[in-house]
Amino acid sequence: MRLQNKILLIFFLAIGIFARTSEPFLPNNVHFTSRNYYSIFIMDQGRCSAEELASMLLFYNPGINSSKALKIAHFYVQESLIEGVNSDIAFCQMTLETGFLNFGGDVHQKQNNFCGLGAIGGAVKGESFPDIKTGVRAHIQHLKAYASHKNIRQKSVDKRFKYVKRGTATNIYKLTGKWASDPLYDKKIEGLLVRLYNHKRFLAKAEEFKLDFFN
């Protein structure tokens, strides 16, 4: 089935699911950690697979090559597992910072900078990395710098790691004012987590139609 047709099917499934479900996780019940719900804690294990992450990315940016989307998602899951970082949060932050890999701001796609490292506005382009994997690793290391006092487990590729006050942002709500000055930064990431977990439901429904999103 053509990718556009698959996305259309997912869209109609989404309408039906949204009609019956509410947001999966609210700030007043942050203690809830069922695998059916997302976590707001940065040092936690993500609950979505690389395939689910990539599918969500393709849903909101169907112009991306599906193999590339899956490759990036796999790197996010792998690098996050190594450092103990929540891959769901990291991936959603990436979609926020890059506009679902549309870029269009100061940072260009060829920089492999997926979280705006060093991009402080005023046409400052920020850091550049030699490949996708290194760029993802730098993002994960920078998140760990904010969320934990523990050492990183791989060679540092994040040149700005040393500038972070360690352990000052253990959850998404504490990123506001630290990672970004946008007063709604945490709410935007949470909104993307909601989208991701609703998309996770869409995919479960799509399986009933025996739909393989990547073929």
N, C-alpha and C positions, 0 to 999 in steps of 0.2 A: 504494500500500500504506500502511495506517495506520502512524503513527510507532511505536506500541507493537509492532506486528508486525515492523517493521524491527529494532527493538532486540532483540526475541526471537531473530530470525534471527542477528544479530550475536553474541548471547550463546552460542548453540549453536556457532557458528563458533569463538568464543573457547575453548570447552572443548576442541575438537579441536586447536587450535593450541597451547594451553598444554600439552597432553599430549605435544607433539613438540618444544617449544622451551624453552630456558633463558633466563635474563635476558640481554639483548643486550649489556650493557656492564658491566664490573666494575672496581673501583678499581685493580686490579693491572695493567690494560692500558689506562690512560688515554691512551696515545699513539695508539690506534686511532681513525681519523677517517673511516671509510667512511660514506657517506651512509645505509647501512642501520643505523647505530648512532648513538646520541646522543652529544653532546659535553657535558662537565662544565664547560667554560670559558664564562664569562659574556660575554666579548667574542669572539663567534663568530657564525657565521650558523646560524640554525635550519634544520633539515632537513625539517620538516613544513609542509605547506600550511595555509592558513587553514581549508580544508574538513576536513582531518584533525584539527586542533585543536578545531574546533567539534563534530565528530562525537564525539570523546572526551568533551567536556563534556556533550553530550546523553546519552551512554551512562550517565554517572554521575548525571545530573540530568535525567531525561526531562521534568520539569515546565517546563523553560525553553522559551520560544518559539524555534523553530529559526532564524528570521530574526535574532533578537537574538543568539543564540549565534554565528552566522556573522559578524555585524557586529562583535562584540567581538573575535573571532579575527582578522578582517581588520585591525582597529586594532592589535592586538599585533604582527602581521607587519609592517605598514607602519611603525609607530613604531620597532620594533626595527631594521629595515633602515636607517632614517635615522641612528640612533645607533651602529650596529654591535654591537648587543646580541643575544644568543642568544634568539630568540623562543620556542623550545621551553622553555627554563628559565624565562623570564618568565611564560609562560602556566601552566606547572605550579606555579610559586610562587603565582600568582593563585588557582588551584584549591585550594591548601593554605590560603591565608590567608582565603578566603571560604567554604570548604567546598563547592566546586563551585557558587558563587554562591547558596548557601542562606543565607549570612551567619548570623545567629542570635547573634552575640557583641556586643561593644560597638559595632562599626561596622555601620551600617544600609545597606541597598541604595541608598537615595536619595542617599547621600554620594558615590557613584561613586569610592570609595576601595578599590581592588582589591588592595592589598598591606599594609593596616594602617598606613599612614603616620600617625605621631603617636598611634596607639592603644597606650598603654603599660600598659594594665590599669587596674583600679580604676574601671571604668565611664567611662574617658576615651575619647571617641568618635573622636578623631583628626581628620585633615584632611577637608575636603569639597571637591568639584570640581563645576563647573557642568554638565558633561556627561560621557558615557562616554569620548569621545576624550581629553579633558583628563586624566581620571583615569588612563587607560592611559599617556598621555605622562608623567605624574608618576612612575608606577611605573618606566618605562623609564629615565628620567633618574636616579632614585635608584639603580637597579642600576648604571648607568654610573658614578655617583659612587664606588661601592664598588670597581668592577672596573677603572677606568682613570683615568689622569691627564689624558686629553684633554678638551677643552672640549665641552660639549653643542652641538648644531648648531641647535637651535631655542630660542625664547624660553623661559626657565625658568618652569616651573609648579610645581616641587617646592620648597616653602618650606623644607624640611629639608635640601636639597642642601648648603648651606654648613656643616652640622654634621658631615658625613661626612669621615673621614680617607681621602683619595683613594688608590685603588689597593691597598687592604688586603684585598680579597676578590675574587681573580681567578677563582675557581672555586666551585662549590656547597659544597664542604667548608669553605671559609673563611667562609661566611656564618654558620655556627653561632658564637654568642657575639658576633656583630657585628649582624646583622640581627635575630636573635632569641636569647633566652637558652636556649631549648629545646635540650638537649644532643643531641637526635636530629633537629634541624631539617634538616641536610644529608641525612640518610638518608631523611627523609620526602620531600624534593624528588626525590631519586634514585629512590625508589620510584614516584613519580608519572611520572618520565621513563620508567621501565620500562613502566608501564601505557600511556603514550602510544605508545611504539614497538611494543608488542604490539598496541595498537589499530590502528596503522598497518598491521600485517600483516592484521588482521581485515578492514580495508577493501579491501585488495588481493584477499582471498578473496571478499569481497562482490561485487566487480566481476564475478567469474565468474558470479554469479547475476543480473547486470545490475540491481543494486540501487542506486537513487539515494536516498541517505539524506535529502536535503533536499526531496524532492517526494513 
